[in-house]
């Protein structure tokens, strides 16, 4: 059962929130962060991507960069750009994209819940990426950025959130990408106690986005527990910052593939090999979007094609076998194109669906890539089934939008 607690959030004054708030550290590179933060000393990028305060090309993993994060975090607090709330509470963080709003509860999740599998994952993490974020949590003694969780829908929690969000929000703004961000505090003690109690009846939480941040936060918490001879289990470091959304409100979008070459095959040979396992239909030069599970869109030599996996090429009773990412990885990328490891092969790249399918045709038409493959998005039910059965999704399967904005709230570990 999920163990959560309220906390004294550190956050910007209302008038500064748009200057402080930023995109998450892992969706942009150092150069993009440098450009976005240009002329804005209050941007959270100075804490989450502190390499922007050094000359371009400076090693972002240099100890001096982590020290800079600490210095900047202190400076933000001293200058009143980040202020700690006087009491422990929960918060509601809502996001609007394309007219749809999703409402998340901002809580502190429990380190042991992650270590014991109450917080379920569906993706493998890379040790180097974990280590980077662990250093960041360690040196700042804080979770500067939240992780993104889903929980099974719960009527009473929805009712509490509806009551809170009927009041005017503390923050309400539209980010440069056009997505709306709305934020409320939950200060009533009865509401706080009830939320804690209701979560204690929820069997599992699911990591939607932020596997590396979750692992890093939990591992640092466990480390601090080991180092404390008087560890009791209720210390602040036993908890980390999470935004939890009802599963039905979340939207997973497609995560597509582009490949540099056809592994020595001509276009005709490649299409012929595809027709062994797929019904291949030429669709012309208008963008074709996959229509349903097991239907794919392929872009090759200025033409779009529909590929439908033939009966018997997939297993709908297997939580991994049902995934289109599994079918395409096995039958196209591996068998025909010779791409065995999606994590390390330099011939393949991945394009989040937020960029649209025209980004796929653009990268092929430019000559940078030879072929593009668009997939039908995974459902939240599939994600939860995979996590529940202890399986791991293939790399680059899910893309969540909108991303959580960083800088709206921070959690200190002491």
C-alpha positions in Angstrom: 0.0 0.0 0.0 1.3 3.5 -0.9 2.8 5.5 1.9 2.9 9.3 1.2 3.3 12.4 3.3 2.8 16.2 3.1 5.8 18.4 3.0 6.9 22.1 3.3 7.4 22.9 -0.4 10.0 25.4 -1.6 8.6 27.4 -4.5 8.7 30.8 -6.3 6.5 33.7 -5.2 3.5 34.1 -7.5 5.0 37.0 -9.4 8.2 35.1 -10.3 6.9 31.7 -11.2 7.1 32.1 -15.0 10.7 33.3 -14.8 11.8 30.4 -12.5 9.8 27.6 -14.1 11.6 25.5 -16.8 11.4 22.4 -18.9 12.7 19.2 -17.2 16.5 18.8 -17.3 16.4 15.7 -19.6 14.3 17.1 -22.6 16.9 19.6 -23.8 20.6 19.8 -24.2 23.0 22.3 -22.6 23.0 24.7 -25.6 19.1 24.8 -25.7 19.1 25.4 -21.9 21.6 28.2 -22.3 19.5 29.9 -25.0 16.2 29.5 -23.0 17.8 31.0 -19.9 19.6 33.8 -21.7 19.1 37.1 -19.8 17.1 35.4 -17.0 19.2 34.9 -13.8 16.0 33.4 -12.1 15.7 30.5 -14.5 15.8 27.1 -12.8 18.2 25.9 -15.5 20.9 27.6 -13.4 20.2 24.8 -10.8 19.2 21.8 -12.9 21.6 22.5 -15.9 24.3 24.6 -14.1 26.8 23.9 -16.9 25.1 26.9 -18.7 27.1 29.1 -16.3 30.3 27.8 -17.8 31.8 28.3 -21.2 30.1 26.2 -24.0 31.6 22.7 -24.2 32.6 22.6 -20.4 32.1 19.0 -19.1 28.6 19.0 -17.5 29.7 16.2 -15.2 32.7 18.1 -13.8 32.5 18.5 -10.0 32.5 22.3 -10.4 29.2 22.0 -12.2 27.5 20.2 -9.3 29.0 22.8 -6.9 27.5 25.6 -9.1 24.1 24.0 -8.7 24.5 24.2 -4.9 25.6 27.8 -5.0 22.7 28.8 -7.3 20.1 26.9 -5.2 21.4 28.8 -2.1 21.3 32.1 -4.1 17.7 31.5 -5.2 16.6 31.1 -1.6 18.7 34.0 -0.3 17.2 36.3 -3.0 13.6 35.2 -2.2 13.2 33.6 -5.7 12.4 30.3 -3.9 10.6 30.4 -0.5 9.7 27.5 1.8 6.1 27.1 2.8 5.6 27.4 6.6 3.6 24.2 7.0 3.5 20.7 5.6 0.9 20.3 3.0 -0.1 18.7 -0.3 -0.6 20.5 -3.6 -2.5 20.1 -6.8 -0.7 20.6 -10.1 -2.8 20.6 -13.3 -1.7 20.8 -16.9 -3.7 21.8 -20.0 -2.8 20.6 -23.5 -5.1 20.9 -26.6 -8.0 21.8 -24.4 -7.6 18.7 -22.1 -6.6 19.2 -18.4 -5.1 16.5 -16.1 -4.9 17.0 -12.3 -2.1 15.6 -10.2 -1.5 15.5 -6.5 1.9 16.7 -5.4 3.1 14.5 -2.6 6.2 13.0 -1.0 6.5 9.3 -2.0 8.3 6.8 0.1 11.8 5.4 -0.6 11.0 1.9 0.7 7.9 1.8 -1.5 10.3 2.1 -4.5 12.7 -0.4 -3.2 9.9 -2.9 -2.3 8.0 -2.6 -5.6 5.0 -0.8 -4.3 6.1 1.9 -6.8 6.2 0.0 -10.0 8.5 0.6 -13.0 8.2 -0.4 -16.6 11.6 0.7 -18.0 15.2 -0.2 -17.4 17.5 2.6 -16.1 21.0 3.3 -17.1 23.6 3.5 -14.3 25.4 6.5 -15.7 22.2 8.5 -15.8 21.2 7.5 -12.3 24.6 8.4 -11.0 24.4 11.9 -12.5 21.0 12.6 -10.8 22.1 11.0 -7.5 25.0 13.5 -7.4 22.5 16.3 -8.1 20.2 15.2 -5.3 23.1 14.6 -2.9 24.9 17.9 -3.3 21.6 20.0 -3.1 20.1 17.8 -0.4 16.8 18.2 -2.2 14.6 16.8 -5.0 14.7 19.9 -7.3 12.5 18.2 -9.9 9.5 16.0 -9.3 8.8 12.6 -10.8 5.6 11.7 -12.7 3.5 8.9 -11.3 0.1 7.4 -12.1 -2.3 5.7 -9.7 -5.6 3.7 -10.3 -8.5 6.1 -10.4 -10.1 6.9 -7.1 -13.5 8.7 -6.7 -12.9 10.3 -3.3 -9.5 11.6 -4.3 -11.0 13.0 -7.4 -13.7 14.7 -5.3 -11.1 16.3 -3.0 -9.1 17.6 -6.0 -12.3 19.0 -7.6 -13.1 20.9 -4.4 -9.6 22.4 -4.2 -9.5 23.3 -7.9 -12.8 25.1 -7.7 -10.8 27.9 -5.8 -8.6 30.3 -7.7 -5.1 28.8 -8.3 -1.9 30.1 -6.8 -0.1 29.8 -10.1 -1.8 30.0 -13.5 0.2 30.5 -16.7 0.8 29.3 -20.2 4.4 28.2 -20.9 6.2 29.2 -24.2 5.2 25.8 -25.7 1.5 26.7 -25.3 0.7 24.3 -22.5 -1.1 25.6 -19.4 0.1 25.1 -15.9 -2.1 25.6 -12.8 -1.2 25.1 -9.1 -3.1 25.0 -5.8 -2.1 24.5 -2.1 -4.0 22.0 0.1 -3.8 23.6 3.5 -6.8 22.1 5.3 -5.6 19.6 7.9 -8.6 17.3 7.4 -8.0 17.2 3.7 -4.3 16.5 4.2 -5.1 13.6 6.7 -7.7 12.1 4.4 -5.4 12.2 1.3 -2.7 10.3 3.3 -5.3 7.8 4.5 -6.7 7.2 1.0 -3.3 6.7 -0.6 -2.6 4.0 2.2 -5.5 2.1 0.5 -3.9 2.3 -3.0 -2.0 -0.9 -3.7 0.5 0.4 -6.2 1.8 3.6 -7.8 3.2 3.5 -11.3 6.2 5.5 -12.7 4.9 7.1 -15.8 7.9 9.4 -16.6 11.2 10.0 -14.8 12.6 6.5 -14.1 16.1 7.8 -13.6 15.0 10.6 -11.3 12.9 8.2 -9.3 15.8 5.7 -8.9 18.2 8.5 -8.0 15.9 10.0 -5.4 15.2 6.6 -3.8 18.9 5.5 -3.8 20.1 8.7 -2.2 17.3 8.3 0.5 18.5 4.7 1.1 22.1 5.9 1.3 21.2 8.6 3.9 19.3 5.9 6.0 22.5 3.7 6.1 24.7 6.7 7.1 22.4 7.7 10.0 23.1 5.6 13.1 19.9 6.9 14.7 17.7 6.2 11.6 14.0 5.9 12.5 12.3 5.8 9.1 10.3 9.0 9.5 13.1 11.4 8.4 12.5 13.7 5.4 15.2 11.8 3.3 12.9 8.8 3.4 10.6 10.6 0.9 10.9 12.2 -2.5 8.9 14.6 -4.6 6.3 13.1 -6.9 3.2 14.3 -8.9 0.6 11.6 -9.0 -2.2 11.6 -11.6 -5.2 9.3 -12.0 -4.3 6.8 -14.8 -7.4 7.6 -16.9 -6.4 11.3 -17.2 -3.0 10.5 -18.7 -2.2 10.5 -22.4 0.7 8.5 -23.9 1.6 9.6 -27.4 3.5 7.8 -30.1 7.3 7.3 -30.0 8.6 6.8 -33.5 11.8 5.5 -35.2 14.1 6.8 -38.0 16.8 4.6 -39.5 19.9 5.6 -41.5 20.0 2.8 -44.1 18.3 -0.3 -45.3 21.0 -2.7 -44.3 22.2 -3.2 -47.9 18.8 -3.8 -49.4 17.2 -1.8 -52.2 13.8 -0.1 -51.6 12.1 -3.0 -53.5 13.9 -5.7 -51.6 13.1 -4.0 -48.3 9.3 -3.7 -49.2 9.4 -7.3 -50.4 10.9 -8.5 -47.1 8.3 -6.5 -45.2 5.4 -8.2 -47.0 6.4 -11.6 -45.5 5.0 -10.5 -42.1 2.9 -7.4 -42.9 0.1 -6.4 -45.3 1.9 -3.5 -47.1 -0.3 -0.8 -48.8 1.1 2.2 -50.5 -0.6 5.4 -49.4 1.0 8.1 -51.6 2.7 11.3 -50.3 0.0 12.4 -47.8 1.0 11.7 -44.2 -0.4 8.4 -43.1 -1.0 7.9 -39.3 -1.3 4.4 -37.7 -5.0 3.6 -37.2 -5.0 1.0 -34.5 -2.8 -1.5 -32.6 -0.6 -3.6 -35.0 -0.9 -1.1 -37.8 2.2 1.0 -38.6 3.1 3.9 -40.9 6.3 3.7 -43.0 7.9 6.5 -44.9 10.4 5.7 -47.6 11.5 7.6 -50.7 8.8 10.3 -50.6 6.0 7.8 -50.1 3.9 6.7 -47.0 2.9 3.0 -46.6 0.5 1.3 -44.2 1.9 -1.9 -42.6 -0.5 -4.3 -40.8 1.0 -7.2 -38.9 -0.3 -10.5 -40.2 -2.2 -12.9 -37.8 0.3 -15.1 -36.0 3.2 -12.6 -36.0 2.3 -11.3 -32.4 0.9 -12.7 -29.2 -1.9 -10.6 -27.7 -1.9 -12.7 -24.5 1.7 -11.7 -23.7 1.9 -8.2 -22.1 5.2 -7.6 -24.0 4.3 -9.5 -27.2 1.2 -7.4 -27.7 3.2 -4.2 -28.0 3.8 -2.7 -31.4 7.3 -1.7 -30.3 8.0 -5.4 -29.8 6.6 -6.4 -33.2 8.5 -3.7 -35.0 11.7 -4.3 -33.1 11.6 -8.0 -33.8 10.2 -8.2 -37.4 11.6 -5.0 -38.9 14.5 -3.5 -37.0 16.2 -6.8 -36.0 15.2 -9.3 -38.7 15.4 -7.0 -41.8 17.6 -4.0 -40.8 20.0 -5.8 -38.4 19.5 -3.5 -35.5 19.8 -5.6 -32.4 20.2 -3.1 -29.5 18.0 -0.1 -29.6 19.9 1.5 -26.7 23.3 1.5 -28.4 22.9 1.2 -32.2 24.0 4.5 -33.9 21.9 3.7 -37.0 18.6 4.4 -35.3 17.1 7.5 -33.7 13.8 8.1 -31.9 11.3 10.9 -32.4 8.7 11.8 -29.8 5.2 12.1 -31.3 4.8 15.7 -30.0 7.0 16.7 -33.0 4.4 15.2 -35.4 4.8 12.8 -38.3 6.0 15.6 -40.6 9.3 15.5 -38.5 9.7 11.9 -39.7 9.3 12.8 -43.4 11.6 15.8 -42.9 14.4 13.7 -41.6 14.1 11.2 -44.4 13.7 13.8 -47.1 16.8 15.7 -45.8 18.9 12.6 -46.6 19.9 12.3 -42.9 17.8 9.1 -42.6 16.6 6.6 -45.1 13.3 5.3 -43.6 10.9 6.2 -40.8 8.5 4.1 -38.9 5.5 5.5 -36.9 3.8 3.4 -34.2 0.4 3.4 -32.6 0.7 4.7 -29.0 0.8 2.4 -26.0 -2.2 2.6 -23.6 -2.0 3.3 -19.9 -3.7 -0.1 -19.4 -0.8 -1.8 -21.3 1.7 0.1 -19.3 0.1 -0.9 -16.0 -0.2 -4.6 -17.2 3.5 -4.7 -17.9 4.4 -3.2 -14.6 2.0 -5.5 -12.7 3.5 -8.6 -14.4 7.0 -7.5 -13.5 8.0 -7.0 -17.2 10.1 -4.3 -18.7 9.1 -2.4 -21.8 11.5 -2.2 -24.7 13.5 1.1 -24.8 11.8 4.2 -26.2 8.2 2.9 -25.9 6.3 5.7 -24.1 6.2 9.5 -24.5 4.1 11.5 -22.1 2.9 15.0 -22.8 2.7 17.5 -21.4 5.9 17.2 -19.3 5.9 18.4 -15.8 7.3 21.9 -15.5 10.2 22.1 -13.2 10.6 24.9 -10.6 7.0 25.0 -9.4 7.9 23.1 -6.2 11.0 21.6 -4.6 11.4 19.2 -1.7 14.3 19.4 0.8 15.6 16.2 2.3 16.1 17.7 5.8 
